[in-house]
Amino acid sequence: MASYNKVILMGNLTRDPELKYLPSGTAMAKFGIAVNRVWTDRQSGEKKEEVCFVDITAWGRQAETCNEYLQRGRPVFIEGRLNFNSWETEDGQKRSKLDVVAERIQFLGSRQDSDTQEGYNQAQSAPSQPTSSQPTSSQPTSSQPTSSPETSTEPPETIDDIPF
């Protein structure tokens, strides 16, 4: 039986992206988002809210674009996959966590929310990575690390407002 690993999240950045480059030259950006869930308690009729904090990793040109245009508080829409990490601390304790490897990131909010409208427009139209069905001659290529392969994605679309 084949497995399926797809995550779709919409939330606000909890911290500015941290951009690093691997020895291979591949860009990697890490940031966090907060995803809120609001519901009404059936017994009390009171509105309640819970927040889920999710760590996100972006690769290649997409990582550089996130670092350049995203900042704490900005809304984003992310499609990606769950990634499980486990390690042992220096004192021998075993640790693990789930994070999301971004395959597609869309910047949300109005253009007025951005510091510079020109930069926002450029970030919206910048291709994250080519897909296998798209020609790659005019798009930048980036090598992906073997420890965290990711599938190709299509360029993000411009979204000014969410229709719901």
C-alpha positions in Angstrom: 0.0 0.0 0.0 1.3 3.4 -0.9 1.6 6.1 1.7 0.6 9.8 1.4 2.3 12.6 3.3 0.8 16.0 2.6 0.3 19.0 4.9 -1.6 22.2 4.2 -1.3 25.0 6.7 -2.2 28.7 6.9 -0.9 30.8 9.7 1.3 33.7 10.8 5.1 33.6 11.2 6.2 33.4 14.9 9.7 34.4 14.1 11.7 35.8 11.1 13.2 33.2 8.8 16.8 32.0 9.6 18.7 31.5 6.3 21.7 29.2 6.2 23.7 27.7 3.3 24.9 24.1 3.3 28.5 23.3 2.2 27.0 22.3 -1.1 25.7 25.9 -1.5 22.0 25.0 -1.1 20.0 27.6 0.8 17.9 26.4 3.8 15.5 28.7 5.8 13.8 27.7 9.0 10.9 29.6 10.6 7.9 28.9 12.7 4.2 29.6 12.1 1.2 29.6 14.5 -2.0 28.0 13.3 -5.1 28.9 15.2 -8.3 26.9 15.6 -11.4 28.6 16.9 -14.6 26.7 17.9 -17.6 27.2 20.1 -18.0 25.0 23.2 -21.3 23.1 22.9 -22.1 23.2 26.6 -21.2 26.8 27.5 -21.6 28.4 24.1 -18.3 30.1 24.7 -15.8 30.7 21.9 -12.5 28.9 22.5 -9.2 29.0 20.6 -6.2 26.8 20.5 -2.9 27.5 18.8 -0.5 25.0 17.2 3.1 26.0 16.6 4.8 24.4 13.7 8.4 24.6 12.6 8.9 25.0 8.8 11.9 24.3 6.6 12.2 25.7 3.1 15.0 24.9 0.6 16.7 26.5 -2.4 15.5 29.6 -4.0 12.3 29.4 -2.0 14.3 29.6 1.2 16.0 32.8 -0.1 12.7 34.4 -1.1 11.2 33.6 2.3 14.2 35.1 4.1 14.0 38.2 1.9 10.3 39.0 2.1 8.8 37.2 5.2 8.9 38.5 8.7 7.4 37.8 12.0 3.6 38.3 12.0 3.1 37.9 8.2 0.4 35.4 7.1 1.5 32.5 4.8 -0.1 29.5 3.2 2.2 26.4 3.1 1.9 23.1 1.4 4.5 20.5 2.3 5.2 17.2 4.0 5.8 16.0 7.5 9.4 15.2 8.5 10.3 13.3 11.6 13.6 14.1 13.3 15.1 12.2 16.2 18.4 12.7 18.0 20.2 12.2 21.3 21.3 15.0 23.5 24.8 15.3 24.9 23.6 13.9 28.2 22.1 10.8 26.5 18.4 11.8 26.4 16.5 10.8 23.3 14.6 13.6 21.6 12.3 13.8 18.6 10.0 16.2 16.8 7.9 16.6 13.7 8.3 19.6 11.4 7.1 20.5 7.9 9.3 20.6 4.8 7.7 23.3 2.6 7.1 22.4 -1.0 5.0 25.4 -1.8 4.7 28.7 0.0 2.3 31.5 -0.8 2.6 34.9 0.9 -0.8 36.1 2.1 -2.2 39.5 3.0 -2.6 42.7 1.0 0.2 44.5 -0.7 -0.1 47.3 1.8 1.0 44.8 4.5 4.4 44.6 2.9 7.3 47.0 3.6 7.8 47.6 -0.2 5.1 46.8 -2.8 7.8 46.1 -5.4 9.5 43.5 -3.3 6.2 41.9 -2.4 5.3 41.6 -6.1 8.6 40.1 -6.9 8.3 37.6 -4.1 4.9 36.5 -5.3 6.1 35.9 -8.9 9.4 34.2 -8.0 9.3 30.5 -8.9 10.1 28.3 -5.9 11.3 25.3 -8.0 10.5 24.0 -11.4 8.2 21.0 -11.8 9.1 18.1 -14.0 6.3 19.1 -16.5 7.6 22.7 -16.8 10.5 23.8 -19.0 13.5 24.6 -16.8 15.6 26.6 -19.2 14.6 30.0 -17.8 14.2 28.9 -14.2 17.1 28.7 -11.7 18.1 25.2 -10.6 19.2 24.2 -7.2 20.6 21.0 -5.8 18.7 19.5 -2.9 20.5 17.9 0.0 20.4 14.1 0.0 19.3 14.0 3.6 16.1 16.0 2.9 14.9 15.4 -0.6 11.9 17.4 -1.7 9.5 17.2 -4.6 9.3 19.9 -7.2 6.6 22.5 -6.9 5.1 25.1 -9.1 5.5 28.8 -8.7 3.3 30.5 -6.1 0.2 32.4 -7.2 -0.6 35.9 -6.1 -3.3 36.0 -3.4 -4.5 39.3 -2.1 -7.4 38.2 0.0 -8.7 34.8 1.0 -12.2 34.2 -0.5 -13.8 32.8 2.6 
